[in-house]
């Protein structure tokens, strides 16, 4: 199998931090911008008992990611502390896969995926003697859009993820901890992209949008 890949990556990051006093409010912000371009070309030859089959697989992918995150910590009366923050990300994936066998086109698909994700979180904590308690919540909205020649997906979802953490210190060497949290797992770009990515002449990976 003849295989050729061209990969280009551009990234940029900007930071800003602020602290009102040694024991006062703190603020941290981060802005990220990334662009990834991949151009893959593979020529596969499968030799059988009577003939050799030649296949061609070309794949071009461009991924743009923009994200902004801000986190703040605010001391409150009576030993309470509030940590809050927000995050926004925009992801766009555009790709084309061209696949042929013996010169005949089998697949020629353009794929577009866009995701907008916004989240706001709160975490309230305090120390009550030997007990440390943290109560939190994350509010999240996501908008996902994907299209190919045969598949169209457009979904908007709201989610609430609560969390609770309790730690009790019995002595210097003994403590007990209880924690609860709701989380979400999302597929990777490779899991979603319907392009054919050959591992070798007889094995390939293909996502499902």
C-alpha positions in Angstrom: 0.0 0.0 0.0 1.3 3.4 -1.0 0.4 6.0 1.6 1.0 9.8 1.7 -0.1 12.4 4.3 0.2 16.1 4.5 -0.6 17.7 7.9 -0.8 21.4 8.8 -1.5 22.8 12.3 -1.9 26.4 13.4 -2.7 27.3 17.0 -2.8 30.5 19.1 -3.6 31.2 22.7 -4.2 34.4 24.7 -4.3 34.6 28.6 -5.5 37.2 31.1 -5.3 36.9 34.9 -6.5 39.3 37.6 -6.3 39.1 41.5 -7.8 41.9 43.6 -5.7 41.0 46.7 -3.8 38.0 48.2 -7.0 36.8 49.7 -9.5 38.4 47.3 -11.2 37.6 44.1 -9.3 36.0 41.2 -10.1 35.9 37.5 -8.5 33.8 34.8 -9.4 33.9 31.1 -8.1 31.8 28.1 -8.9 32.2 24.4 -7.7 29.4 22.0 -7.8 29.3 18.2 -6.7 26.2 16.3 -6.8 25.0 12.7 -5.9 21.5 11.5 -5.6 20.5 7.9 -5.0 16.9 6.7 -4.6 15.6 3.2 -4.2 11.8 2.8 -3.8 9.8 -0.3 -3.6 6.0 -0.3 -3.3 3.5 -3.1 -4.2 0.0 -2.1 -3.5 -3.2 -4.1 -5.2 -6.4 -3.2 -3.8 -9.5 -4.8 -6.0 -12.5 -5.2 -5.5 -15.9 -6.8 -6.3 -14.7 -10.3 -6.0 -10.9 -10.4 -4.9 -7.7 -8.6 -7.4 -5.1 -7.5 -6.3 -1.5 -7.3 -8.1 0.9 -5.0 -7.6 4.6 -4.4 -8.6 6.5 -1.2 -8.2 10.3 -0.9 -9.3 12.2 2.2 -9.1 15.9 3.0 -10.1 17.3 6.4 -10.1 20.8 7.8 -11.0 21.4 11.5 -11.4 24.8 13.1 -11.7 25.2 16.8 -12.4 28.4 18.8 -12.8 28.3 22.6 -13.1 30.9 25.4 -13.0 30.1 29.1 -13.3 32.4 32.1 -12.9 31.2 35.8 -13.5 33.3 38.9 -13.0 32.6 42.6 -14.9 34.8 45.1 -14.4 34.7 48.9 -17.7 35.0 50.8 -18.6 35.8 54.4 -18.4 33.0 57.1 -15.7 31.1 55.3 -17.7 30.3 52.2 -16.0 30.4 48.8 -17.7 30.6 45.4 -16.0 29.4 42.2 -17.8 30.1 39.0 -17.0 30.2 35.3 -18.2 30.0 31.8 -17.0 28.3 28.6 -17.9 28.6 25.0 -16.5 26.6 22.1 -17.2 26.5 18.4 -16.0 23.5 16.3 -16.2 23.1 12.6 -15.1 20.0 10.7 -15.2 19.9 6.9 -13.9 16.9 4.9 -14.2 15.1 1.6 -13.5 11.4 1.0 -13.0 10.0 -2.5 -12.8 6.2 -2.8 -12.5 4.2 -6.1 -11.9 0.7 -7.1 -10.4 -0.3 -10.5 -10.9 3.3 -11.6 -14.7 3.3 -10.8 -15.9 5.8 -8.1 -17.4 4.1 -5.1 -17.7 7.0 -2.7 -17.4 10.7 -3.1 -18.8 12.4 0.0 -18.6 15.9 1.5 -19.0 16.0 5.2 -19.7 19.0 7.4 -19.9 19.0 11.2 -20.5 22.1 13.4 -20.8 22.1 17.2 -21.5 25.1 19.5 -21.2 24.4 23.2 -21.8 26.9 26.0 -21.5 26.1 29.7 -21.9 27.9 33.1 -20.8 26.4 36.4 -21.0 27.2 40.1 -19.1 25.5 43.0 -19.8 26.6 46.6 -17.6 25.3 49.3 -16.9 25.7 53.1 -15.2 24.0 56.0 -17.4 23.0 59.0 -15.0 21.7 61.6 -13.7 18.4 60.3 -16.1 18.4 57.4 -15.3 19.9 54.1 -18.3 20.3 51.7 -18.6 21.3 48.1 -21.8 21.7 46.2 -21.8 22.4 42.5 -23.8 22.6 39.3 -23.0 22.9 35.6 -25.6 24.2 33.1 -24.8 23.3 29.5 -26.4 24.0 26.1 -25.1 22.3 22.9 -26.0 22.7 19.2 -24.8 20.0 16.8 -25.2 20.1 13.1 -23.9 17.4 10.7 -24.6 16.8 7.0 -23.4 14.4 4.3 -24.9 13.5 1.0 -27.3 11.1 2.8 -27.4 12.2 6.5 -28.6 15.4 8.1 -28.5 16.0 11.9 -29.5 19.2 13.7 -29.9 18.8 17.5 -30.0 21.3 20.3 -29.8 20.0 23.9 -29.9 21.6 27.4 -28.3 19.7 30.3 -27.9 20.2 34.0 -25.0 18.4 35.8 -25.1 18.6 39.6 -22.2 17.5 41.9 -21.6 17.0 45.6 -18.4 16.2 47.5 -18.1 15.6 51.2 -14.9 14.9 53.1 -14.7 14.2 56.9 -11.3 14.0 58.7 -11.4 11.6 61.6 -7.7 11.9 62.5 -4.3 12.6 60.9 -4.4 9.3 59.0 -8.1 8.6 58.6 -10.8 10.4 56.6 -13.9 9.5 54.7 -15.0 10.9 51.3 -18.3 10.8 49.5 -18.7 12.3 46.0 -21.5 12.4 43.4 -21.3 13.9 39.9 -23.2 13.7 36.6 -21.0 13.9 33.5 -21.4 13.5 29.7 -19.2 11.8 27.1 -19.1 12.9 23.5 -17.8 11.1 20.4 -14.4 12.1 18.9 -14.0 13.6 15.4 -12.9 10.2 14.2 -16.0 8.5 15.5 -18.2 11.0 13.6 -16.3 11.4 10.3 -17.7 9.1 7.6 -14.4 9.2 5.6 -12.6 5.9 5.0 -9.2 5.9 6.8 -7.1 2.9 5.8 -5.0 1.2 8.4 -3.6 -1.3 5.9 -4.6 -2.8 2.6 -7.5 -4.8 4.1 -8.4 -2.8 7.3 -10.0 0.6 7.5 -11.8 2.8 10.0 -15.0 4.7 9.2 -17.0 6.9 11.6 -20.8 7.2 11.8 -22.3 10.8 12.0 
